[in-house]
Amino acid sequence: MKRIAVISDTQIPFEDKRALSNVIAFIGQTKPDEVVHVGDLMDYPQPSSWSKNSKEEFEGSVFKDSELGKRYLGDLRKVYAGPIKVIEGNHDLRPRAYLAKWAPALAETNQFNVDILLDFDGHGVELVKGFYDFTADWTITHGHLGFTLSQLAGRTAQLAANRIGKSVVMGHTHRLAVSRESFGYQGKITTRTGFEVGHLMDIKKATYLKSGGANWQQGFGVLDIDGGYVNPQGIPVHKDGSFLVDGFKYGGK
């Protein structure tokens, strides 16, 4: 039996510090076989389409925010020595995409790639671009690579699973749900699963949300794997940053 803890979108510096601290404590106490951050580890708000031609574009927060990201990886490494993978999300790639578009002569240095900015090598972290196939029939991806978005929790990942022909674990939507669809006839049935793992942002910091509302759910994911069988669990995070896994409570009072 193998367990993968899937950390959802943190979007540092807009992370929910209490919830993320509790997730790190859970990982430290339970020692899963592997940790995968599903992407958008960082937000990098300044080099984005939202800040182009505005005063925010000149704030220069990339390195300051990256120090916060390195602190997070350091905190995780203090309690967990196992393998860590990070899927590159659309927010993680903002600095290198900005450089490639507006200063292409400098882009070949790769100094604004998220793995360089956060010193993945120094923290023993592997960067994954695109998909991480952790079994023959399951993959983990961030969710920004051209998939159809749905407002229904779990449906975006399910549509992606139906499209690529294997079950999909996904971030990006900030929603938390497991969805399943089966296909076949005469007793020959194939089931594909779409699993969206929620988010670990502080929603009060998401000022780009109109009226401050969103159909998001805080949480993260746990994958228990026995050969080719995968049991996905969405772990909802409560308002005080606490959550329950395997009958144990992490955080809160």
C-alpha positions as CSV (number, residue, x, y, z in Angstrom):
1,M,0.0,0.0,0.0
2,K,1.3,3.4,-1.0
3,R,0.0,6.9,0.0
4,I,0.5,10.2,-1.8
5,A,-0.4,13.4,-0.1
6,V,-1.6,16.0,-2.8
7,I,-1.1,19.6,-1.6
8,S,-3.6,21.9,-3.4
9,D,-3.1,25.4,-4.8
10,T,-1.4,27.5,-2.1
11,Q,-0.6,30.5,-4.3
12,I,1.9,32.0,-1.9
13,P,1.9,34.8,-0.7
14,F,-1.9,34.4,-0.6
15,E,-1.8,31.1,1.3
16,D,-3.9,30.3,4.4
17,K,-1.1,30.1,6.9
18,R,-3.1,28.1,9.5
19,A,-4.4,25.5,7.0
20,L,-1.0,25.1,5.3
21,S,0.8,24.7,8.7
22,N,-1.7,22.0,9.6
23,V,-1.2,20.2,6.3
24,I,2.6,20.2,6.8
25,A,2.1,18.9,10.3
26,F,-0.1,16.1,8.9
27,I,2.6,15.2,6.4
28,G,5.3,15.2,9.1
29,Q,3.3,13.0,11.4
30,T,2.0,10.5,8.9
31,K,5.0,10.3,6.5
32,P,3.2,9.5,3.2
33,D,5.3,7.7,0.6
34,E,5.3,10.8,-1.6
35,V,4.1,14.4,-1.6
36,V,2.9,16.1,-4.8
37,H,2.0,19.8,-4.9
38,V,-0.6,20.0,-7.6
39,G,0.6,23.4,-8.9
40,D,0.2,27.1,-8.3
41,L,2.5,26.7,-5.3
42,M,3.2,30.4,-6.0
43,D,0.9,33.2,-7.2
44,Y,3.4,35.7,-8.5
45,P,0.8,38.5,-8.9
46,Q,3.0,41.2,-10.4
47,P,4.2,39.6,-13.7
48,S,0.7,38.8,-14.8
49,S,-1.9,40.1,-17.3
50,W,-3.7,41.7,-14.4
51,S,-0.8,44.0,-13.5
52,K,0.5,44.8,-17.0
53,N,0.8,48.6,-17.5
54,S,-0.1,49.3,-13.9
55,K,1.9,50.4,-10.9
56,E,1.9,46.8,-9.6
57,E,4.0,45.8,-12.6
58,F,6.9,47.8,-11.1
59,E,6.6,46.6,-7.5
60,G,9.3,43.9,-8.1
61,S,7.9,41.3,-5.6
62,V,9.1,38.2,-7.4
63,F,12.2,37.6,-5.3
64,K,10.4,38.6,-2.1
65,D,7.6,36.2,-2.8
66,S,10.1,33.5,-3.8
67,E,11.7,33.8,-0.3
68,L,8.3,32.9,1.2
69,G,8.1,30.0,-1.2
70,K,11.5,28.7,-0.1
71,R,10.6,29.1,3.5
72,Y,7.5,26.9,2.9
73,L,9.7,24.2,1.2
74,G,12.1,24.5,4.1
75,D,9.3,24.0,6.6
76,L,8.1,20.9,4.7
77,R,11.6,19.5,4.6
78,K,12.1,19.9,8.3
79,V,9.4,17.3,8.9
80,Y,9.5,15.1,5.7
81,A,12.5,13.5,4.0
82,G,10.6,11.6,1.3
83,P,10.1,12.5,-2.4
84,I,8.4,15.8,-3.2
85,K,7.2,16.7,-6.7
86,V,5.7,20.0,-7.8
87,I,3.5,20.3,-10.9
88,E,4.1,23.6,-12.7
89,G,0.9,25.6,-12.6
90,N,-0.1,28.6,-14.6
91,H,0.7,31.0,-11.8
92,D,4.1,29.3,-11.2
93,L,5.2,30.0,-14.8
94,R,4.2,33.7,-14.8
95,P,7.8,35.0,-14.3
96,R,9.3,33.0,-17.1
97,A,6.3,33.6,-19.4
98,Y,6.6,37.4,-18.7
99,L,10.3,37.4,-19.4
100,A,9.9,35.4,-22.6
101,K,7.3,37.8,-23.9
102,W,8.7,41.2,-22.8
103,A,12.5,40.4,-22.6
104,P,13.2,37.4,-24.7
105,A,16.9,38.1,-24.9
106,L,17.1,37.4,-21.2
107,A,14.8,34.4,-21.0
108,E,17.4,31.8,-22.0
109,T,19.1,32.3,-18.5
110,N,16.2,30.4,-17.0
111,Q,16.7,32.4,-13.8
112,F,13.0,33.2,-13.6
113,N,11.8,29.6,-13.8
114,V,10.0,28.5,-10.6
115,D,12.5,25.7,-9.8
116,I,15.4,28.2,-9.9
117,L,13.6,30.9,-8.0
118,L,12.6,28.5,-5.2
119,D,15.9,26.4,-5.3
120,F,14.2,23.1,-6.0
121,D,17.6,21.4,-6.2
122,G,18.6,22.6,-2.8
123,H,15.3,21.4,-1.3
124,G,15.3,18.0,-3.1
125,V,12.2,18.9,-5.1
126,E,11.4,17.6,-8.6
127,L,9.6,19.9,-11.0
128,V,7.0,18.2,-13.3
129,K,5.7,20.1,-16.3
130,G,2.4,18.7,-17.6
131,F,1.5,15.3,-16.2
132,Y,2.7,12.9,-13.6
133,D,1.5,9.4,-14.3
134,F,1.7,7.7,-10.9
135,T,0.0,4.5,-12.1
136,A,-0.8,3.2,-15.6
137,D,-4.3,4.5,-15.4
138,W,-4.0,7.7,-13.3
139,T,-2.3,11.0,-13.7
140,I,-1.8,14.2,-11.8
141,T,-1.9,17.6,-13.6
142,H,-2.5,21.2,-12.6
143,G,-5.4,21.6,-14.9
144,H,-4.6,24.7,-17.1
145,L,-3.5,22.9,-20.2
146,G,-6.5,23.4,-22.4
147,F,-9.2,21.5,-20.5
148,T,-12.8,22.6,-20.5
149,L,-13.7,24.3,-17.2
150,S,-16.9,23.6,-15.4
151,Q,-18.4,25.4,-12.4
152,L,-19.4,22.1,-10.9
153,A,-16.9,20.6,-8.4
154,G,-15.2,17.6,-9.8
155,R,-16.6,18.0,-13.3
156,T,-13.5,19.7,-14.8
157,A,-11.3,16.8,-13.8
158,Q,-13.9,14.3,-15.0
159,L,-14.1,16.0,-18.4
160,A,-10.3,15.9,-18.6
161,A,-10.3,12.2,-17.6
162,N,-12.8,11.4,-20.4
163,R,-10.7,13.3,-22.9
164,I,-7.4,11.7,-22.2
165,G,-8.6,8.3,-21.3
166,K,-7.3,7.9,-17.8
167,S,-8.3,9.1,-14.3
168,V,-7.2,12.6,-13.5
169,V,-6.2,14.3,-10.2
170,M,-6.3,18.1,-10.7
171,G,-5.9,21.5,-9.0
172,H,-6.5,24.8,-10.7
173,T,-10.3,25.0,-10.1
174,H,-10.0,25.5,-6.3
175,R,-12.9,23.0,-5.9
176,L,-12.9,19.8,-3.9
177,A,-14.8,16.7,-5.2
178,V,-14.5,13.2,-6.6
179,S,-16.4,12.4,-9.7
180,R,-16.8,9.0,-11.5
181,E,-18.2,8.0,-14.9
182,S,-18.4,4.4,-16.3
183,F,-18.5,3.3,-19.9
184,G,-19.1,0.0,-21.6
185,Y,-21.7,-2.8,-22.2
186,Q,-22.3,-6.5,-21.6
187,G,-20.4,-6.5,-18.4
188,K,-17.3,-4.9,-19.8
189,I,-17.2,-1.6,-17.8
190,T,-14.4,1.0,-17.6
191,T,-14.6,3.6,-14.8
192,R,-12.7,6.9,-15.0
193,T,-12.4,9.2,-12.0
194,G,-11.9,13.0,-11.9
195,F,-10.6,14.3,-8.6
196,E,-10.2,18.0,-7.8
197,V,-8.2,18.7,-4.7
198,G,-9.5,22.1,-3.6
199,H,-7.2,25.0,-2.5
200,L,-5.2,26.3,0.5
201,M,-5.5,30.0,-0.2
202,D,-6.8,32.6,2.2
203,I,-9.8,33.6,0.3
204,K,-9.9,37.1,1.9
205,K,-6.6,37.8,0.1
206,A,-8.1,37.0,-3.3
207,T,-9.1,40.6,-4.0
208,Y,-9.7,39.9,-7.7
209,L,-12.9,38.0,-6.8
210,K,-15.8,40.2,-7.6
211,S,-17.7,40.9,-4.3
212,G,-15.3,38.5,-2.6
213,G,-17.4,35.4,-3.5
214,A,-16.4,32.2,-5.2
215,N,-17.6,28.6,-5.4
216,W,-14.4,27.3,-4.0
217,Q,-13.7,24.7,-1.3
218,Q,-10.6,24.6,0.9
219,G,-9.0,21.2,1.1
220,F,-6.3,18.9,-0.2
221,G,-6.1,15.3,-1.4
222,V,-4.9,11.9,-0.2
223,L,-4.4,9.0,-2.7
224,D,-4.1,5.4,-1.3
225,I,-2.7,3.1,-3.9
226,D,-2.7,-0.7,-3.9
227,G,-1.2,-1.9,-7.2
228,G,-3.5,-0.4,-9.9
229,Y,-6.3,0.4,-7.5
230,V,-6.4,4.0,-6.3
231,N,-8.7,5.4,-3.6
232,P,-8.9,9.2,-3.8
233,Q,-10.0,11.1,-0.7
234,G,-10.8,14.8,-0.7
235,I,-10.0,16.3,2.8
236,P,-12.1,19.4,3.5
237,V,-10.4,22.1,5.6
238,H,-12.7,23.8,8.2
239,K,-12.8,27.5,8.9
240,D,-10.3,27.3,11.7
241,G,-7.8,25.5,9.4
242,S,-8.4,22.1,10.9
243,F,-9.3,18.8,9.2
244,L,-9.8,15.1,9.8
245,V,-7.9,12.3,8.2
246,D,-8.2,8.6,9.2
247,G,-10.1,9.5,12.3
248,F,-7.5,12.0,13.6
249,K,-7.9,15.7,13.9
250,Y,-5.1,18.1,12.8
251,G,-5.2,21.7,14.0
252,G,-8.0,23.5,15.8
253,K,-8.9,23.0,19.5
